[in-house]
Amino acid sequence: MKLPEQEPTLLLVDDEATNLQVLRQILQDDYRLLYAKDGEKALELAQNHSVDLILLDIMMPAMTGYDVCRKLKALPHTAPVPVIFVTALADVKDEAEGFDVGAVDYITKPVSPPIVRARVRTHLSLVDAAELRRSRLQVIQTLGQAAEYKDNETGMHVIRMSYYARQLALAAGYSEGQAEDLLNAAPMHDVGKIGIPDAILQKPGKLDEAEWNVMRSHAEIGAAIIGEHASGLLKMARMIALTHHEKWDGSGYPKGLKGEEIPHEGRIVAIADVFDALTSVRPYKRAWTVEEAIEAMRRDSGKHFDPQLLELFIANLPAMLEIKEQWREP
């Protein structure tokens, strides 16, 4: 049996009963409604109920709508809840103050029913979209950490290298949004390790040729796990999983891509991944010092790494070391 979808809950706040009645008539058919006639009651209801959106009057006794909104945005539980001011104040400065204190929209009285319904519907859909994106990112990060836990006790590697990649992307000219996408796709780079036997992944010594062939397959296993996607974060994640072991001189795997044949994000993640691997303890090695790691990576400039990106990484080393310290092993 299909369960009915739960109606979103709206909190209506106004000191005038007639105004609450008007909003009730407009919204009662589509939403579950809670009512408050003052700011104190509004804060109590918002904290004790799962509220999806708040319609808030401004001119109220004791506590104005501006004060209520400030308090809502200061509390972790209620800060994400969108607030729409519904008020007779129509001056531009009043509207500006409403946005300054954290409201997402501003409706003037007397209200138009179609406008109220449309604004509420729009902001609820934005909340749904943001929650969906957060959920997708959590799935990506969890899968990435699941792979890391197979050969890294804390899983901190996946966090550090993702932030290294973001920092390098910004230095290379990526926009904030593009760099954030890379930050969130990079945790999937080694998801294919889920398909590698523990005896190989955790071997405390060098792998033989047969074992290396199995280990190298994790790039294609990872791409297969993520799957084909036309666009977006998962498309980037698949590309990174498949190409972060390619090398600038063409000696990498799985395709032997060379130079700019390697996607730019794959080249960035290669640097971030190797730097963190070198400076971290592994079953087969001690943690190298930062100086040792940079010296070794410089020797591989133009062989393993894109020379320009490696120099950018080194130029931004102070920021990288801050990340390393922030996400150090516990």
C-alpha positions, 0 to 999 in steps of 0.5 A: 500500500502506498503511504500518502505524502505528508503535507508540508507544515506552515507556521502563520504568525500575525497578531490580527486574527482576521489576517490569520483567517485570510491566510488560512482560507488561502492555504488550508487545502494544501498544507498543514497549518500552525498559528501564532499571534505573537513572536514568543509563541512563534518561536516556541512552535518553530522549535517544537514542531517540524516546520517547513516554511514561516509566513511572518507579520512584521508589526506585532506587539512586544516582539516585531517580525524582524526580531522573531526572524533574527532569533529564528536564524540564530538557532541551528534547528530553525535557521534553515527554515525559509521565512516570508514576511507578510506585511502592510509595510510597503516601503523599500527600506522595510523590504530591504531590512526584511531581507537583511534579517534573513527572510527569503521573500516579502509579500505586502498586504492586502495579499493576493491569494494566487501570489501567496500560493505561488510564493509558498510553492516556489520556496518549498520547492527550493528547500526540496532541491537543496535537501536533495542536493545535500542527500546526494552529496552525503551518498557520494561522500559516504561511498568515497569514505567506504572505499578509504576505510578498506586501506585507511583506518580513519578515512581522513585521506578522502577529506584532505585530498578533496580539499587539496583539489578544491584549493588547487582548482581555485588557484587554476581559475575555477569559479567557486561553484566549479571548485565546490563541485570538484570538492564533492566529486573527488571523494569518489576517486577510489571508490573502485577499491571496494572491488579489490581483495583486502589481501592485495589492498592491505598487503604490507609490502610491494605487490607483484605483477599479478597483484598490480594488475588487480590493483590497477583495475580499481579505476575502471571498477570505480567508473562502473560503480558510479555509472554513466551520467549525462551531466552533473556531479556524478559525471565528474566523479566518474571521470575522476575515478577513471582518470586520476591514475593517468600520467602526463607522459602517457605511462599511467592507467587505465587508458594510457592518456597523455598530456591534455588528453587527461581531463583537467579535473583528473590531473588536479586530483592526481596531484592532491591524491599523491601528495596526501598518500606520500605524507600519510602512513600506509601499510607499506610505508611511513609518512614522508615529510612535506619536504620529501614529498614535494621533492619527489613530486618535482622529480615527476613534473612532466612525467606523472604530473601536469607541470603547470598544475604542480607549480600552482600546488607548490605555490599554494603550499601554505594553504595546503598545509592548513588543510592538512592540519585541519584534517589531521589523523586523530 
